[in-house]
Amino acid sequence: MQALEMRAEVTRDRELRLKLPYDIQRGTVRVIVLYEQAEQHESIPTKRQFGQFKGRIDIREDFDDALPDIFWSGDAA
């Protein structure tokens, strides 16, 4: 068994993408991920708070109106 240390970035989808050296044979490998906990800039509430977005969201008066036919046909740009 051999070990290889590499740096990689984690994508927004929490995927890790690596380009391995050519001398590593095709097959199954064991991956160990070591990471440092990132500093959290703002705390995430553990419970939903009723009314936490009051006054921050505006809904147009025509929200419940029927959508035009051009919307359903897919011709809208």
C-alpha positions as CSV (number, residue, x, y, z in Angstrom):
1,M,0.0,0.0,0.0
2,Q,1.2,3.5,-0.8
3,A,0.0,6.9,0.2
4,L,-0.3,10.1,-1.9
5,E,-1.0,13.5,-0.5
6,M,-2.7,16.0,-2.8
7,R,-4.6,19.3,-2.4
8,A,-8.0,19.6,-4.0
9,E,-11.0,21.9,-4.0
10,V,-14.5,20.9,-2.9
11,T,-17.2,22.1,-5.3
12,R,-20.5,23.7,-4.4
13,D,-22.1,20.3,-4.7
14,R,-19.6,19.0,-2.2
15,E,-17.8,17.0,-4.9
16,L,-14.1,16.3,-4.8
17,R,-12.3,16.1,-8.1
18,L,-8.8,14.8,-8.4
19,K,-6.5,14.2,-11.4
20,L,-4.3,11.3,-10.3
21,P,-0.8,10.7,-11.6
22,Y,-0.4,8.3,-14.6
23,D,1.5,5.7,-12.6
24,I,-1.5,4.8,-10.5
25,Q,-3.2,1.7,-11.9
26,R,-6.9,1.5,-12.7
27,G,-8.9,-0.1,-10.0
28,T,-10.4,0.5,-6.6
29,V,-8.6,2.9,-4.1
30,R,-9.3,3.9,-0.6
31,V,-9.8,7.7,-0.1
32,I,-9.2,9.4,3.3
33,V,-10.3,13.1,3.4
34,L,-8.7,15.4,6.0
35,Y,-10.1,18.8,6.3
36,E,-10.0,21.8,8.6
37,Q,-13.3,23.2,9.8
38,A,-14.0,26.5,8.1
39,E,-14.9,29.5,10.2
40,Q,-18.6,30.2,10.1
41,H,-19.3,33.8,9.4
42,E,-22.9,33.7,10.7
43,S,-24.7,31.2,12.8
44,I,-27.4,29.1,11.1
45,P,-30.5,28.9,13.2
46,T,-31.3,25.3,14.2
47,K,-35.1,25.9,14.3
48,R,-37.2,27.8,11.8
49,Q,-38.4,31.0,13.3
50,F,-41.9,32.1,12.3
51,G,-41.9,35.5,10.7
52,Q,-38.1,35.7,10.2
53,F,-38.5,37.1,6.7
54,K,-41.4,39.4,7.4
55,G,-41.1,42.6,5.4
56,R,-38.3,41.2,3.3
57,I,-40.4,39.4,0.6
58,D,-42.8,41.2,-1.7
59,I,-45.4,39.3,-3.7
60,R,-47.0,41.0,-6.6
61,E,-50.8,41.5,-6.6
62,D,-51.1,39.5,-9.9
63,F,-49.3,36.4,-8.3
64,D,-52.4,34.2,-8.5
65,D,-53.4,35.4,-12.1
66,A,-53.3,32.9,-14.9
67,L,-50.0,32.8,-16.9
68,P,-50.2,33.8,-20.6
69,D,-50.3,31.2,-23.3
70,I,-46.8,32.1,-24.5
71,F,-45.4,30.9,-21.2
72,W,-46.8,27.4,-21.7
73,S,-45.8,27.2,-25.3
74,G,-42.1,27.7,-24.5
75,D,-41.7,30.5,-27.0
76,A,-41.0,33.1,-24.3
77,A,-37.4,34.4,-24.4
